[in-house]
């Protein structure tokens, strides 16, 4: 957890304000600090599932293989 500066708090409030339809929920978000959690170790070079991914079945213009290639290019 990290305490945010006044400038960072203003920025966080501005980001949350973009979601006007969610104001009743987001108004309860504490903008004075940022919380982090450790991400699980995951090998992004492997397919997420053996068969087609959900976004592939929906016909999105991206495939798991395209994402694997992009992640592989980062390393």
BELCOR-V130476 format. One record per residue. N is the residue number from 1. RES is the residue in one letter. OMEGA is omega in whole degrees, 0 to 359 (none if undefined). Layout:
n=[N | N]
res=[RES | RES]
omega=[OMEGA | OMEGA]
//
This chain:
n=[1 | 2 | 3 | 4 | 5 | 6 | 7 | 8 | 9 | 10 | 11 | 12 | 13 | 14 | 15 | 16 | 17 | 18 | 19 | 20 | 21 | 22 | 23 | 24 | 25 | 26 | 27 | 28 | 29 | 30 | 31 | 32 | 33 | 34 | 35 | 36 | 37 | 38 | 39 | 40 | 41 | 42 | 43 | 44 | 45 | 46 | 47 | 48 | 49 | 50 | 51 | 52 | 53 | 54 | 55 | 56 | 57 | 58 | 59 | 60 | 61 | 62 | 63 | 64 | 65 | 66 | 67 | 68 | 69 | 70 | 71 | 72 | 73 | 74 | 75]
res=[X | X | X | X | X | X | X | X | X | X | X | X | X | X | X | X | X | X | X | X | X | X | X | X | X | X | X | X | X | X | X | X | X | X | X | X | X | X | X | X | X | X | X | X | X | X | X | X | X | X | X | X | X | X | X | X | X | X | X | X | X | X | X | X | X | X | X | X | X | X | X | X | X | X | X]
omega=[180 | 175 | 179 | 175 | 178 | 179 | 179 | 178 | 178 | 179 | 180 | 177 | 179 | 178 | 180 | 181 | 178 | 182 | 185 | 182 | 181 | 185 | 181 | 180 | 186 | 177 | 180 | 181 | 178 | 181 | 182 | 181 | 178 | 180 | 180 | 171 | 182 | 178 | 176 | 176 | 182 | 179 | 182 | 176 | 180 | 177 | 181 | 178 | 182 | 181 | 179 | 176 | 180 | 181 | 175 | 180 | 177 | 179 | 178 | 183 | 177 | 178 | 177 | 179 | 177 | 179 | 178 | 179 | 180 | 178 | 179 | 180 | 181 | 184 | none]
//
